[in-house]
Amino acid sequence: MARPRSSRSKSPDDAASLARRAEVQDPETAADFLEGESDTTIVDVLQRVSPGVAQDILAELPEPRQSRMFQLAPEVVAEQWQTNAEYGEDSVGWLMEPPLAVFTPEMTVAETVERVRTLAKRALVTYGFVVDPGERLIGLVTMRDLLLSDRAQELGDVMLREPFALQAAEPAGTAMKEVLNRHFPVYPVVDAKSKLVGQVRGNALFQERVFELSAQAGTMVGVDEEERLATPLLRSLKFRHGWLQLNLLTAFLAAAVVGYFQGTIDRLVILAMFLPVLAGQSGNTGCQALAVTLRGMTLGELDAGKARILVAKEAFLGFLNGAIVGIVASVGMAVTALAQDNPHPWRLAGIVWVALTISCVVSGLAGALIPLALKRMGFDPATASSIFLTTMTDVCSMGLFLLLATLLIQ
């Protein structure tokens, strides 16, 4: 149940404190603790946080309150919020702020300077954007251009024509690759018709990318990408528990495989000692392949045709690593079997080598194929991929090991 809303706005210091708190919360939690504040305070807070965070919080507010936010916010800000909401959460458009310094090519340098002076009193102006009557971006003016140009010149004569711009609908990750070597403080954003729809600051783009990369390790094991250190206990439980239940079900599958060969284990107890060895080695091999694949997908290195090369490489690496590690593991099995006076030490050693080698090949393939398959199906490639990988490696490694032992040792 929402707390009663205060009728008064917070002081600037209080609003700044709320904004800092909202920045480190997941959107749902931030919306919950802002629910008890006045509408004017929330509008103030949303203008202080980064555009992406503001859009995330707005999306969590009840519809009636969203409407009040649009009514109370400055017109240009409200229009930008509504424009941003037309694009996906992972897009450049979600991160836009209003492009206040917008001019026409017929304006003189003197007129533009006076406009900039007025704008600079309430906003940071880095570049001026020049648009045609259809609001299409046709040029860009720097403060240096305005300082050094003749005051009577028109912007059309001094502007930089065909400036670099980002597409509002493109993913933020794709945009990050485009700006990697540019390092501009601000980027104009256009729609499919080259109409200027906003601007994105470089730090906002980098912040979004850093958050996405930092969330990747968590999503691999079922931690929701929205969870933060400050997320409340019960919400963290809600984010994580479902994946743990799924992990439990997949663990039952591995346990069922072992249970199927219970007779073999009862007859050759020594096998139980090496089950964790096979599961651990094949699991680590798969995680290595998974990490490299996700990194390649994040950095855009998997162009057409390269996915097949990646899969082949990871399978061959799995074979090499499995074969080499398998030699050490098979020696360990032989020594242990001899110490226990087992009548088949060398046969057991061979089984360990074959099982570990094949398991590492399968693990390498799985580590590369699972995120590729998730992406093709339209899911986040990192989403709980580690859980699916662990299940596959455990079932394969332990199942193959016990099957070989059942068939080759009577």
KOLDRENBA-629227 format. One record per residue (C-alpha): x, y, z; residue in one letter. Coordinates in nm, 4 decimals, m for minus. Example, Ala and Ser with C-alpha at 12.3 -4.5 7.8 and 13.67 -1.06 7.14 Angstrom:
2
+----------+----------+----------+---------+
!       xx !       yy !       zz ! residuo !
+----------+----------+----------+---------+
!   1.2300 !  m0.4500 !   0.7800 !       a !
!   1.3670 !  m0.1060 !   0.7140 !       s !
+----------+----------+----------+---------+
END
This chain:
410
+----------+----------+----------+---------+
!       xx !       yy !       zz ! residuo !
+----------+----------+----------+---------+
!   0.0000 !   0.0000 !   0.0000 !       m !
!   0.1442 !   0.3372 !  m0.0993 !       a !
!   0.2337 !   0.5903 !   0.1692 !       r !
!   0.0445 !   0.9217 !   0.1770 !       p !
!   0.2032 !   1.1669 !  m0.0654 !       r !
!   0.3394 !   1.4907 !   0.0688 !       s !
!   0.1843 !   1.8014 !  m0.0834 !       s !
!   0.5122 !   1.9919 !  m0.0692 !       r !
!   0.8167 !   1.9569 !  m0.2884 !       s !
!   1.1469 !   1.8606 !  m0.1323 !       k !
!   1.4334 !   2.1083 !  m0.1077 !       s !
!   1.6997 !   2.0867 !  m0.3819 !       p !
!   1.9347 !   1.9059 !  m0.1414 !       d !
!   1.6661 !   1.6520 !  m0.0503 !       d !
!   1.5806 !   1.5972 !  m0.4175 !       a !
!   1.9497 !   1.5480 !  m0.4981 !       a !
!   1.9736 !   1.2900 !  m0.2188 !       s !
!   1.6699 !   1.1051 !  m0.3525 !       l !
!   1.8206 !   1.1128 !  m0.7013 !       a !
!   2.1447 !   0.9555 !  m0.5765 !       r !
!   1.9443 !   0.6884 !  m0.3989 !       r !
!   1.7370 !   0.6196 !  m0.7104 !       a !
!   2.0505 !   0.5796 !  m0.9240 !       e !
!   2.1707 !   0.2789 !  m0.7183 !       v !
!   1.8343 !   0.0996 !  m0.6951 !       q !
!   1.6619 !  m0.1254 !  m0.9426 !       d !
!   1.3752 !   0.0640 !  m1.1166 !       p !
!   1.0939 !  m0.1097 !  m0.9271 !       e !
!   1.2481 !  m0.0334 !  m0.5882 !       t !
!   1.3207 !   0.3262 !  m0.6900 !       a !
!   0.9599 !   0.3721 !  m0.8019 !       a !
!   0.8370 !   0.2241 !  m0.4726 !       d !
!   1.0298 !   0.4606 !  m0.2461 !       f !
!   0.9416 !   0.7613 !  m0.4647 !       l !
!   0.5725 !   0.6692 !  m0.4500 !       e !
!   0.5384 !   0.8498 !  m0.1145 !       g !
!   0.6870 !   1.1741 !  m0.2456 !       e !
!   0.4980 !   1.4633 !  m0.4022 !       s !
!   0.4554 !   1.4776 !  m0.7780 !       d !
!   0.6776 !   1.7843 !  m0.8035 !       t !
!   0.9530 !   1.6100 !  m0.6083 !       t !
!   0.9433 !   1.3084 !  m0.8375 !       i !
!   0.9630 !   1.5333 !  m1.1439 !       v !
!   1.2651 !   1.7049 !  m0.9879 !       d !
!   1.4304 !   1.3705 !  m0.9129 !       v !
!   1.3681 !   1.2353 !  m1.2638 !       l !
!   1.5381 !   1.5398 !  m1.4136 !       q !
!   1.8440 !   1.4863 !  m1.1924 !       r !
!   1.9077 !   1.1197 !  m1.2739 !       v !
!   2.0442 !   0.9956 !  m1.6049 !       s !
!   1.7866 !   0.9759 !  m1.8889 !       p !
!   1.7937 !   0.5955 !  m1.8967 !       g !
!   1.7253 !   0.5703 !  m1.5224 !       v !
!   1.4458 !   0.8267 !  m1.5526 !       a !
!   1.2778 !   0.6209 !  m1.8269 !       q !
!   1.3136 !   0.3004 !  m1.6231 !       d !
!   1.1499 !   0.4612 !  m1.3194 !       i !
!   0.8743 !   0.6237 !  m1.5249 !       l !
!   0.7907 !   0.2838 !  m1.6727 !       a !
!   0.7364 !   0.1459 !  m1.3200 !       e !
!   0.5066 !   0.4257 !  m1.2018 !       l !
!   0.1273 !   0.3736 !  m1.2200 !       p !
!  m0.0301 !   0.5149 !  m1.5364 !       e !
!  m0.2200 !   0.8001 !  m1.3602 !       p !
!   0.0994 !   0.9182 !  m1.1969 !       r !
!   0.2949 !   0.8967 !  m1.5197 !       q !
!   0.0419 !   1.1321 !  m1.6751 !       s !
!   0.0899 !   1.3793 !  m1.3901 !       r !
!   0.4679 !   1.3649 !  m1.4411 !       m !
!   0.4231 !   1.4652 !  m1.8050 !       f !
!   0.1911 !   1.7513 !  m1.7033 !       q !
!   0.4231 !   1.8928 !  m1.4352 !       l !
!   0.7575 !   1.8550 !  m1.6128 !       a !
!   0.8835 !   2.1329 !  m1.8402 !       p !
!   0.7262 !   2.0907 !  m2.1826 !       e !
!   1.0494 !   2.0092 !  m2.3613 !       v !
!   1.1392 !   1.7477 !  m2.0965 !       v !
!   0.7937 !   1.5871 !  m2.1011 !       a !
!   0.8007 !   1.5644 !  m2.4799 !       e !
!   1.1426 !   1.4003 !  m2.4652 !       q !
!   1.0233 !   1.1437 !  m2.2086 !       w !
!   0.7333 !   1.0539 !  m2.4356 !       q !
!   0.9616 !   1.0305 !  m2.7383 !       t !
!   1.2073 !   0.8072 !  m2.5525 !       n !
!   0.9280 !   0.5733 !  m2.4475 !       a !
!   0.8609 !   0.4964 !  m2.8142 !       e !
!   1.1926 !   0.3123 !  m2.8344 !       y !
!   1.3092 !  m0.0085 !  m2.6652 !       g !
!   1.4772 !  m0.0147 !  m2.3269 !       e !
!   1.8072 !  m0.1274 !  m2.4802 !       d !
!   1.8030 !   0.1371 !  m2.7533 !       s !
!   1.9798 !   0.4689 !  m2.7933 !       v !
!   1.6401 !   0.6394 !  m2.7923 !       g !
!   1.5792 !   0.5300 !  m2.4327 !       w !
!   1.8831 !   0.7370 !  m2.3234 !       l !
!   1.8042 !   1.0640 !  m2.5010 !       m !
!   1.7734 !   1.4088 !  m2.3473 !       e !
!   1.6300 !   1.7188 !  m2.5167 !       p !
!   1.8543 !   1.8864 !  m2.7771 !       p !
!   1.8028 !   2.2451 !  m2.6592 !       l !
!   2.0566 !   2.4148 !  m2.8862 !       a !
!   1.8736 !   2.3684 !  m3.2172 !       v !
!   1.9108 !   2.6317 !  m3.4876 !       f !
!   1.8289 !   2.6939 !  m3.8532 !       t !
!   2.0916 !   2.7500 !  m4.1234 !       p !
!   1.9642 !   3.1040 !  m4.1897 !       e !
!   2.0461 !   3.2228 !  m3.8374 !       m !
!   2.3525 !   3.4440 !  m3.8050 !       t !
!   2.6410 !   3.3739 !  m3.5720 !       v !
!   2.5408 !   3.6776 !  m3.3642 !       a !
!   2.1827 !   3.5524 !  m3.3218 !       e !
!   2.3063 !   3.2045 !  m3.2333 !       t !
!   2.5489 !   3.3361 !  m2.9711 !       v !
!   2.2681 !   3.5253 !  m2.7993 !       e !
!   2.0537 !   3.2114 !  m2.7980 !       r !
!   2.3401 !   3.0086 !  m2.6541 !       v !
!   2.3925 !   3.2631 !  m2.3780 !       r !
!   2.0299 !   3.2293 !  m2.2779 !       t !
!   2.0342 !   2.8484 !  m2.2940 !       l !
!   2.3606 !   2.8244 !  m2.0971 !       a !
!   2.1896 !   2.9755 !  m1.7931 !       k !
!   1.9777 !   2.6606 !  m1.7515 !       r !
!   2.1593 !   2.3825 !  m1.9355 !       a !
!   2.5030 !   2.2681 !  m2.0474 !       l !
!   2.5418 !   2.3494 !  m2.4167 !       v !
!   2.8172 !   2.1589 !  m2.5965 !       t !
!   2.7171 !   2.1714 !  m2.9622 !       y !
!   2.4582 !   2.3516 !  m3.1689 !       g !
!   2.2508 !   2.1382 !  m3.4063 !       f !
!   2.1356 !   2.2828 !  m3.7366 !       v !
!   1.8136 !   2.1502 !  m3.8876 !       v !
!   1.6148 !   2.2177 !  m4.2052 !       d !
!   1.2414 !   2.3097 !  m4.2086 !       p !
!   1.1562 !   1.9371 !  m4.1749 !       g !
!   1.3699 !   1.9199 !  m3.8560 !       e !
!   1.6208 !   1.6951 !  m4.0323 !       r !
!   1.9756 !   1.7257 !  m3.8997 !       l !
!   2.1941 !   1.8902 !  m4.1638 !       i !
!   2.4809 !   2.0347 !  m3.9640 !       g !
!   2.6585 !   2.0891 !  m3.6333 !       l !
!   2.8208 !   2.3983 !  m3.4855 !       v !
!   3.0850 !   2.3968 !  m3.2133 !       t !
!   3.1420 !   2.6791 !  m2.9668 !       m !
!   3.4785 !   2.7375 !  m3.1320 !       r !
!   3.3048 !   2.7941 !  m3.4660 !       d !
!   3.0827 !   3.0574 !  m3.3074 !       l !
!   3.3773 !   3.2255 !  m3.1353 !       l !
!   3.5981 !   3.2535 !  m3.4430 !       l !
!   3.3415 !   3.3183 !  m3.7164 !       s !
!   3.2235 !   3.6579 !  m3.8367 !       d !
!   2.9113 !   3.7586 !  m3.6444 !       r !
!   2.7268 !   3.8368 !  m3.9673 !       a !
!   2.7834 !   3.4921 !  m4.1194 !       q !
!   2.4987 !   3.2470 !  m4.1379 !       e !
!   2.5223 !   2.9066 !  m3.9715 !       l !
!   2.4826 !   2.7399 !  m4.3077 !       g !
!   2.8252 !   2.8771 !  m4.4008 !       d !
!   3.0137 !   2.7831 !  m4.0830 !       v !
!   2.8490 !   2.4576 !  m3.9758 !       m !
!   2.9979 !   2.1123 !  m4.0098 !       l !
!   2.7876 !   1.9407 !  m4.2751 !       r !
!   2.6649 !   1.5801 !  m4.2531 !       e !
!   2.7728 !   1.5346 !  m3.8899 !       p !
!   2.7979 !   1.1926 !  m3.7286 !       f !
!   2.4695 !   1.0956 !  m3.5622 !       a !
!   2.3282 !   0.7919 !  m3.3850 !       l !
!   2.0051 !   0.6189 !  m3.4820 !       q !
!   1.7423 !   0.6286 !  m3.2067 !       a !
!   1.6216 !   0.2738 !  m3.2761 !       a !
!   1.9635 !   0.1053 !  m3.2765 !       e !
!   2.0777 !  m0.0936 !  m2.9696 !       p !
!   2.2948 !   0.0951 !  m2.7231 !       a !
!   2.5586 !  m0.1779 !  m2.7582 !       g !
!   2.5822 !  m0.1190 !  m3.1319 !       t !
!   2.6084 !   0.2556 !  m3.0778 !       a !
!   2.8844 !   0.1990 !  m2.8257 !       m !
!   3.0967 !   0.0309 !  m3.0913 !       k !
!   3.0344 !   0.3202 !  m3.3321 !       e !
!   3.1518 !   0.5837 !  m3.0841 !       v !
!   3.4399 !   0.3831 !  m2.9395 !       l !
!   3.7076 !   0.5832 !  m3.1230 !       n !
!   3.5261 !   0.9166 !  m3.1381 !       r !
!   3.4999 !   1.0213 !  m2.7724 !       h !
!   3.2599 !   1.3108 !  m2.8378 !       f !
!   3.0909 !   1.4508 !  m2.5257 !       p !
!   2.7502 !   1.4630 !  m2.6989 !       v !
!   2.5980 !   1.2786 !  m2.9949 !       y !
!   2.2924 !   1.3947 !  m3.1917 !       p !
!   2.0258 !   1.1262 !  m3.2333 !       v !
!   1.8035 !   1.0974 !  m3.5401 !       v !
!   1.5177 !   0.8748 !  m3.6483 !       d !
!   1.4923 !   0.6714 !  m3.9678 !       a !
!   1.4084 !   0.9884 !  m4.1647 !       k !
!   1.7123 !   1.1795 !  m4.0271 !       s !
!   1.4864 !   1.3952 !  m3.8092 !       k !
!   1.6625 !   1.5184 !  m3.4949 !       l !
!   1.4824 !   1.3539 !  m3.2003 !       v !
!   1.7288 !   1.4010 !  m2.9157 !       g !
!   2.0868 !   1.3948 !  m2.7976 !       q !
!   2.2853 !   1.1428 !  m2.5953 !       v !
!   2.5777 !   1.2311 !  m2.3768 !       r !
!   2.8809 !   1.0094 !  m2.4074 !       g !
!   2.8923 !   0.9403 !  m2.0327 !       n !
!   2.5279 !   0.8197 !  m2.0375 !       a !
!   2.6085 !   0.5808 !  m2.3217 !       l !
!   2.9178 !   0.4469 !  m2.1458 !       f !
!   2.7298 !   0.4181 !  m1.8152 !       q !
!   2.4606 !   0.2069 !  m1.9798 !       e !
!   2.7218 !  m0.0146 !  m2.1429 !       r !
!   2.9182 !  m0.0622 !  m1.8202 !       v !
!   2.5978 !  m0.1612 !  m1.6403 !       f !
!   2.5125 !  m0.4116 !  m1.9138 !       e !
!   2.8597 !  m0.5683 !  m1.8991 !       l !
!   2.8591 !  m0.5806 !  m1.5188 !       s !
!   2.5191 !  m0.7539 !  m1.5251 !       a !
!   2.6352 !  m1.0213 !  m1.7683 !       q !
!   2.8179 !  m1.2316 !  m1.5085 !       a !
!   2.5039 !  m1.2378 !  m1.2935 !       g !
!   2.2624 !  m1.3249 !  m1.5720 !       t !
!   2.4754 !  m1.6299 !  m1.6542 !       m !
!   2.3765 !  m1.7801 !  m1.3185 !       v !
!   2.0220 !  m1.6459 !  m1.2943 !       g !
!   2.0762 !  m1.3094 !  m1.1219 !       v !
!   1.8358 !  m1.0540 !  m1.2724 !       d !
!   2.0148 !  m0.7709 !  m1.4507 !       e !
!   1.8127 !  m0.5156 !  m1.2521 !       e !
!   1.9343 !  m0.6403 !  m0.9126 !       e !
!   2.1741 !  m0.4054 !  m0.7352 !       r !
!   2.3543 !  m0.4062 !  m0.4002 !       l !
!   2.0788 !  m0.1853 !  m0.2572 !       a !
!   1.7933 !  m0.4072 !  m0.3819 !       t !
!   1.5725 !  m0.5117 !  m0.0849 !       p !
!   1.6073 !  m0.8653 !   0.0474 !       l !
!   1.2657 !  m0.9935 !  m0.0594 !       l !
!   1.3003 !  m0.8494 !  m0.4101 !       r !
!   1.6430 !  m1.0136 !  m0.4457 !       s !
!   1.4821 !  m1.3403 !  m0.3373 !       l !
!   1.2140 !  m1.2929 !  m0.6031 !       k !
!   1.4758 !  m1.2234 !  m0.8714 !       f !
!   1.6910 !  m1.5266 !  m0.7899 !       r !
!   1.4744 !  m1.8036 !  m0.6499 !       h !
!   1.3008 !  m1.9116 !  m0.9690 !       g !
!   1.6335 !  m1.9826 !  m1.1367 !       w !
!   1.7500 !  m2.1826 !  m0.8359 !       l !
!   1.4381 !  m2.3977 !  m0.8636 !       q !
!   1.5210 !  m2.4539 !  m1.2308 !       l !
!   1.8769 !  m2.5403 !  m1.1326 !       n !
!   1.7422 !  m2.7923 !  m0.8825 !       l !
!   1.5342 !  m2.9599 !  m1.1519 !       l !
!   1.8333 !  m2.9845 !  m1.3831 !       t !
!   2.0428 !  m3.1216 !  m1.0967 !       a !
!   1.7826 !  m3.3971 !  m1.0542 !       f !
!   1.8485 !  m3.4904 !  m1.4164 !       l !
!   2.2198 !  m3.5386 !  m1.3443 !       a !
!   2.1317 !  m3.7309 !  m1.0287 !       a !
!   1.8998 !  m3.9559 !  m1.2315 !       a !
!   2.1878 !  m4.0427 !  m1.4646 !       v !
!   2.4059 !  m4.1428 !  m1.1709 !       v !
!   2.1174 !  m4.3358 !  m1.0163 !       g !
!   2.0683 !  m4.5289 !  m1.3398 !       y !
!   2.4216 !  m4.6672 !  m1.3026 !       f !
!   2.3933 !  m4.7288 !  m0.9285 !       q !
!   2.4722 !  m5.0982 !  m0.9764 !       g !
!   2.8009 !  m5.0159 !  m1.1494 !       t !
!   2.8962 !  m4.7728 !  m0.8712 !       i !
!   2.8123 !  m5.0310 !  m0.6041 !       d !
!   3.0404 !  m5.2779 !  m0.7820 !       r !
!   3.3189 !  m5.0269 !  m0.8528 !       l !
!   3.3112 !  m4.7774 !  m0.5669 !       v !
!   3.6311 !  m4.6198 !  m0.6999 !       i !
!   3.4214 !  m4.4615 !  m0.9775 !       l !
!   3.2471 !  m4.2369 !  m0.7249 !       a !
!   3.5808 !  m4.0726 !  m0.6403 !       m !
!   3.6297 !  m3.9541 !  m0.9987 !       f !
!   3.2778 !  m3.8324 !  m1.0770 !       l !
!   3.3492 !  m3.4809 !  m0.9337 !       p !
!   3.6780 !  m3.4734 !  m1.1269 !       v !
!   3.5036 !  m3.5268 !  m1.4605 !       l !
!   3.2171 !  m3.2901 !  m1.3797 !       a !
!   3.4548 !  m3.0178 !  m1.2612 !       g !
!   3.6956 !  m3.0353 !  m1.5555 !       q !
!   3.4280 !  m3.0514 !  m1.8232 !       s !
!   3.2308 !  m2.7775 !  m1.6491 !       g !
!   3.5313 !  m2.5438 !  m1.6420 !       n !
!   3.6021 !  m2.6152 !  m2.0087 !       t !
!   3.2458 !  m2.5218 !  m2.0964 !       g !
!   3.2574 !  m2.2032 !  m1.8854 !       c !
!   3.5740 !  m2.0920 !  m2.0643 !       q !
!   3.4061 !  m2.1387 !  m2.4027 !       a !
!   3.0931 !  m1.9636 !  m2.2752 !       l !
!   3.2910 !  m1.6623 !  m2.1498 !       a !
!   3.4772 !  m1.6207 !  m2.4800 !       v !
!   3.1556 !  m1.6561 !  m2.6811 !       t !
!   2.9687 !  m1.3981 !  m2.4731 !       l !
!   3.2633 !  m1.1602 !  m2.4960 !       r !
!   3.2701 !  m1.1976 !  m2.8737 !       g !
!   2.8964 !  m1.1361 !  m2.8969 !       m !
!   2.9217 !  m0.8303 !  m2.6711 !       t !
!   3.2068 !  m0.6779 !  m2.8725 !       l !
!   3.0424 !  m0.7580 !  m3.2056 !       g !
!   3.3196 !  m0.9926 !  m3.3167 !       e !
!   3.0855 !  m1.2686 !  m3.4346 !       l !
!   3.0217 !  m1.1477 !  m3.7875 !       d !
!   2.8633 !  m1.3694 !  m4.0516 !       a !
!   3.0486 !  m1.6983 !  m4.0751 !       g !
!   3.2586 !  m1.6470 !  m3.7634 !       k !
!   3.0181 !  m1.8335 !  m3.5367 !       a !
!   3.0955 !  m2.1582 !  m3.7183 !       r !
!   3.4686 !  m2.0962 !  m3.6797 !       i !
!   3.4195 !  m2.0242 !  m3.3088 !       l !
!   3.2278 !  m2.3490 !  m3.2528 !       v !
!   3.4943 !  m2.5521 !  m3.4345 !       a !
!   3.7727 !  m2.3829 !  m3.2400 !       k !
!   3.6077 !  m2.4450 !  m2.9018 !       e !
!   3.5447 !  m2.8109 !  m2.9895 !       a !
!   3.9107 !  m2.8593 !  m3.0868 !       f !
!   4.0310 !  m2.6751 !  m2.7766 !       l !
!   3.8063 !  m2.9001 !  m2.5714 !       g !
!   3.9675 !  m3.2042 !  m2.7328 !       f !
!   4.3216 !  m3.0800 !  m2.6668 !       l !
!   4.2522 !  m2.9731 !  m2.3090 !       n !
!   4.0558 !  m3.2890 !  m2.2343 !       g !
!   4.3256 !  m3.5134 !  m2.3785 !       a !
!   4.6059 !  m3.3455 !  m2.1827 !       i !
!   4.4152 !  m3.3213 !  m1.8544 !       v !
!   4.2857 !  m3.6732 !  m1.9163 !       g !
!   4.6416 !  m3.8080 !  m1.9073 !       i !
!   4.6938 !  m3.6700 !  m1.5573 !       v !
!   4.3498 !  m3.7888 !  m1.4430 !       a !
!   4.4041 !  m4.1374 !  m1.5881 !       s !
!   4.7368 !  m4.1674 !  m1.4074 !       v !
!   4.5590 !  m4.0689 !  m1.0866 !       g !
!   4.2957 !  m4.3376 !  m1.1506 !       m !
!   4.5591 !  m4.6020 !  m1.2204 !       a !
!   4.7540 !  m4.5198 !  m0.9048 !       v !
!   4.4354 !  m4.5207 !  m0.6948 !       t !
!   4.3162 !  m4.8511 !  m0.8477 !       a !
!   4.6537 !  m5.0182 !  m0.7894 !       l !
!   4.6557 !  m4.8967 !  m0.4296 !       a !
!   4.3146 !  m5.0578 !  m0.3802 !       q !
!   4.4188 !  m5.3792 !  m0.5558 !       d !
!   4.1557 !  m5.3279 !  m0.8244 !       n !
!   4.1926 !  m5.5929 !  m1.0980 !       p !
!   4.1388 !  m5.3384 !  m1.3828 !       h !
!   4.3613 !  m5.0359 !  m1.3108 !       p !
!   4.4676 !  m4.9715 !  m1.6715 !       w !
!   4.1238 !  m5.0271 !  m1.8129 !       r !
!   3.9832 !  m4.7790 !  m1.5604 !       l !
!   4.2581 !  m4.5328 !  m1.6527 !       a !
!   4.1657 !  m4.5629 !  m2.0193 !       g !
!   3.7990 !  m4.5083 !  m1.9401 !       i !
!   3.8841 !  m4.1889 !  m1.7494 !       v !
!   4.0921 !  m4.0571 !  m2.0402 !       w !
!   3.8264 !  m4.1286 !  m2.3035 !       v !
!   3.5403 !  m3.9958 !  m2.0896 !       a !
!   3.7241 !  m3.6770 !  m1.9955 !       l !
!   3.8388 !  m3.6080 !  m2.3510 !       t !
!   3.4936 !  m3.6526 !  m2.5041 !       i !
!   3.3259 !  m3.4617 !  m2.2187 !       s !
!   3.5541 !  m3.1619 !  m2.2728 !       c !
!   3.4753 !  m3.1642 !  m2.6453 !       v !
!   3.1024 !  m3.1640 !  m2.5704 !       v !
!   3.1511 !  m2.8926 !  m2.3063 !       s !
!   3.3391 !  m2.6699 !  m2.5500 !       g !
!   3.0628 !  m2.7143 !  m2.8050 !       l !
!   2.7942 !  m2.6431 !  m2.5466 !       a !
!   2.9718 !  m2.3319 !  m2.4172 !       g !
!   2.9744 !  m2.1868 !  m2.7685 !       a !
!   2.6361 !  m2.3109 !  m2.8885 !       l !
!   2.4141 !  m2.2299 !  m2.5883 !       i !
!   2.4455 !  m1.8476 !  m2.6075 !       p !
!   2.4246 !  m1.8598 !  m2.9876 !       l !
!   2.1054 !  m2.0644 !  m2.9653 !       a !
!   1.9548 !  m1.8338 !  m2.7007 !       l !
!   2.0248 !  m1.5312 !  m2.9187 !       k !
!   1.8697 !  m1.6960 !  m3.2239 !       r !
!   1.5558 !  m1.7689 !  m3.0219 !       m !
!   1.5348 !  m1.4012 !  m2.9224 !       g !
!   1.6595 !  m1.4328 !  m2.5635 !       f !
!   1.9482 !  m1.2621 !  m2.3883 !       d !
!   2.2475 !  m1.4910 !  m2.4671 !       p !
!   2.3715 !  m1.4689 !  m2.1092 !       a !
!   2.0396 !  m1.5511 !  m1.9427 !       t !
!   2.1039 !  m1.8458 !  m1.7078 !       a !
!   2.3387 !  m1.9905 !  m1.9704 !       s !
!   2.5651 !  m2.1230 !  m1.6963 !       s !
!   2.2769 !  m2.3278 !  m1.5517 !       i !
!   2.2042 !  m2.4933 !  m1.8868 !       f !
!   2.5754 !  m2.5490 !  m1.9460 !       l !
!   2.6306 !  m2.7108 !  m1.6061 !       t !
!   2.3424 !  m2.9506 !  m1.6643 !       t !
!   2.4736 !  m3.0573 !  m2.0034 !       m !
!   2.8323 !  m3.1044 !  m1.8844 !       t !
!   2.7321 !  m3.2985 !  m1.5720 !       d !
!   2.4988 !  m3.5330 !  m1.7578 !       v !
!   2.7452 !  m3.5906 !  m2.0401 !       c !
!   3.0616 !  m3.6373 !  m1.8333 !       s !
!   2.9184 !  m3.8579 !  m1.5599 !       m !
!   2.6858 !  m4.0476 !  m1.7921 !       g !
!   2.9625 !  m4.1285 !  m2.0407 !       l !
!   3.2061 !  m4.2265 !  m1.7652 !       f !
!   2.9618 !  m4.4652 !  m1.6000 !       l !
!   2.8403 !  m4.6054 !  m1.9343 !       l !
!   3.1966 !  m4.6908 !  m2.0429 !       l !
!   3.2669 !  m4.8506 !  m1.7061 !       a !
!   2.9483 !  m5.0590 !  m1.7311 !       t !
!   3.0281 !  m5.1790 !  m2.0820 !       l !
!   3.4031 !  m5.2414 !  m2.0462 !       l !
!   3.4370 !  m5.3775 !  m1.6937 !       i !
!   3.2378 !  m5.6878 !  m1.6096 !       q !
+----------+----------+----------+---------+
END
